């Protein structure tokens, strides 16, 4: 009956993904079916860790995060867990040989969220690497399905895409991060008075350059996953364009969004460009 348990655990990770991110869920649906459950399992763990550091305010966050980290490594080692999120994650890690160093970097960044509210450039880059770039690399491990040469070829582009996604999230959530969590995800900005339009546009330009690099990698992805990744790329590009036009004062008080109809149009565009016209 382990097959049934495996299936149920992946379904739990899928439910977590759907409840927390409609845009990410749409992108996953555009992947070939064999890749969906593994990606759900990655997002499931990431989401649980995020919840610990972002919303579990009445408990000892470090203790909970350490337990999640310990239980994650134990699940990977024993190839089994009674925690559905961790069980589905370990299935993916062991099947696709996801390096432990990526998992370790992720948890280090989550720990930074507990103690740090602003970042030097060096710490900022470390945080982005562990919180986002390694997630892109985990997904890449799944997408190349054991092709180590392809993984190395797309390594830099996958990091760039993960970083760009995260920086768009930072800009989108600027208000809630500052007002609710006392965090400033702008490098070398240590006080709310230093949050300016110039600082915002500087990060926008940095993110645009990463998206350019990432697109080169998307074009080289295997066909079964290209539409899904490209649809996510288009969504985040659309979001970044809205953020670029939105004043810093508005961003500090309102979350910029792309509506669901627009998301569906972007998914259709991705399908046409990757499957029919094959220009991507």
N, C-alpha and C positions, 0 to 999 in steps of 0.2 A: 504493500500500500504506500510505499515511499513516493511512488510516482504521483499519487493523489495529493500527498502532503506537499511535494514540490510545486504542483500546479496551484494549490491554494495559496502558498507563500508568494508566488509570483503575482497572483491576483490581488493580494494585499498591497504589494508594492505598486501595482497598477492603479488601485483605488487611491492610494496616497498621491500619486502623480496627477490623476485626473482632478482630485479635489483641490490641489494646490496650484496647478498650472494648466490652464486651457490651451495656451499657446504651445507649450512644450508637448502636451498630449497630442495636439494636431500634427506636430512634426513627427512624433513617434509613429502615428498611424500611417504616415506616408512612407515609412520604412518597410522593407520586406518583412513578412510576418516573423521569420526566424530570429530577427534582431530585436523585436519589440520587448519581449520579457527581460532579456539582459539589460536593456537600457532602463526599463522600469525599475529594476533592482538597484541600479546605480543611483537613480534619483531618489528612491525610497530611503536609502541610508543617508544621503546628503540632506534630505528634508528633515529627518529625525534629528540629526546633529544640529541643523539650523534652528530647529524649534527649541532645543535645549539652551542654546546660547542667546536666542532672541526673545523667547516668551516665557520661559520657566523662571519667573522672577522670585518666587517664594521658596526656592530650594537652593541647595548648594550646587551650583552649575558645574563647577570643576569636578566634584565627586561624581555627578551623573555622567559627564562627558568621559571621564576616565573609565567608568564602568562600561559605557558603550564601546569605547576603544578596546578595552580588555575583552569584552564579549565578542567583538568583531574579529579580533585575531584568533580567539579560541574557536569561533565558528569556522574560520578559514582553515585552521589547523586540523580540526576534527571532522571537517566536511559535514557538519550537522549543527543545527541550533533549534531550540524550542521557540525562539523569537522569529516570527515569519519574515520580517524585514531582513534580519541578519542571515537567515537560511537562504533566502533567494539571492542575497548579495554574495554569499560564499560560493554558491553554485556557479555564479558568473565569474567570480575571481579565479576559481579553480579550473573552470573550463577554458577560459581565455588567457590564463597565465598572467593576470594583472599583477605587476610588481608590488611588493609590500611597501616599497619606498613611496609610491604614489599615495597609498592609503595613509602612511605616516605623515606625509606632508599635508594632507587634507586635515587630519586631526590637529596638527600644530597650528594651522590657520584658525580652526574653530576655537582653540584655546586662546589665541590672540584676541578673539572677539570678547572674551570674558573680561580681559584686563585692559585692553587698549581702546581708546576712543578717538585717537588720531595717529597719524603715521608719518615718519620720515620717508623719504623716497625709497631707501633701502628696505625698510620694514613693509612699506606699501607693496613693493614688488614681490616680497616674500609672501605676503598675505594673498595677493592675487594669484600667485602660482599655486599655493596650497588649496585655496578655496574654489578656484575655477579652472586653471590651466590643467591641473592633474585630472580633473573630471573629464575634460576634453580628451586627455590621453587615455583614460580608462575606456571612454567610448570608442576611441580610435582602435584600441586593442580588439574590441568586439567587431568593429567594421572590417578590419583587415583579416580577421579570422585565422590567425596563426602565421600570416605572411610578414615575417620580421623585416624583410627588405622594404616592403611597402610602409610598414610602421615607421621605420627610420626616415624614409623619404618624406612622409607627411608630418613628422614629429613637430617641426617648428610651426607649421600652419595650424595644426590642432591646438597648440598652445596659444597661438594668436587668436584663434576663434573663441576659445574659452575665456581668455582675458578680455576680449572685446565685449562678449556677452555680459561679463561681470561688471564692466565699467558702465555699460548702458544701465544695468540694474542699479548701480550706485547713483547715477544721475536721476533715474526715474524715482528712486526711493529716498532722495536727498532729504525731503521734509520729514518723513517718518523716522529716518535714521537720526537726524539731528534732534528733533523734538521729543521722540519717544524713547530712543536708546542712547542718546548723548554720544553719537558717533559721527565722525566726519571722514567720509571716504574720498577725500581729495588729498593727494600727496603734498606734504609740506604745509598743510593748513592746520593750525593748532588752536584756532579760536573761531567762533561763529562770525565774528566781525571780519574775518579774513575770507569768508566765502563770497566771492565776487563773480561778476559775469566773465571777467577775464580768466579766472581760475576754471570756471565751467567750460569755456570755449577751448582752453588749453587741453583739458581732458577729452573734449569732443574730438579735437584734431588728432590726438594720440590714438583714440579709438578708431577713427576713420582709417588711419594708416594700418592698424591691425586687421581691420576688415578687408583691406586690399590684399594683404598677404594671405589671409584666410581663404579668400575666393580662389586663389591659385590652387590651394589644397583641395577645396571642394570639387573643382573640376577634375581632379585625379582620383576621387573616391570611387569605389566599386559601384556599379549601376544600381544594385538593390538598396543602397542607402543614400544615394546622392539626392534624390528628391526630398527626403525628410530633412536632411541637414541643410539643404539649400532653402527650404521653406522657412526654417528657423532663422537662417541668415537674413532672408528678406524681411521677416518680421522685425528683427532687431535693427535692421537698417532703417525701416519705416519709423520705428520708435525713436531712434537716434535723431532722425531728421526733425521730428516733432520737438524733441528736447532742445535741439540746436536753435529752434525758432522761439522757444519759450524762455521768458526772462527768469533770472535766478530767483527773483522775488516770488514769482508764481510757483516755481519748482519747490521752494521751501514751504509752500502751503498747499500744494495740490499735486497729486500723482498723475503724470501724463500716461495716457492709455491709447492703444490701438483697438478699435471696437471689433467685435466678433465677425461682423460682415466683412470688414477689411481683411481680417485674418484669413477668412475663407478665400477671398480673392487672391491673396498672396500665395496660398496653398495651390490654387488653380494655376497661377502664373508659374510656380515652381514645377508643377507637373508638365505643363506645356513646354517649358524651356528645357527640361531635362529628359522628358520621355518622348515628346512628339517632334519638336524642332531640334532637340539635341545640341543646343548652342552652349549648354553648360556641361 
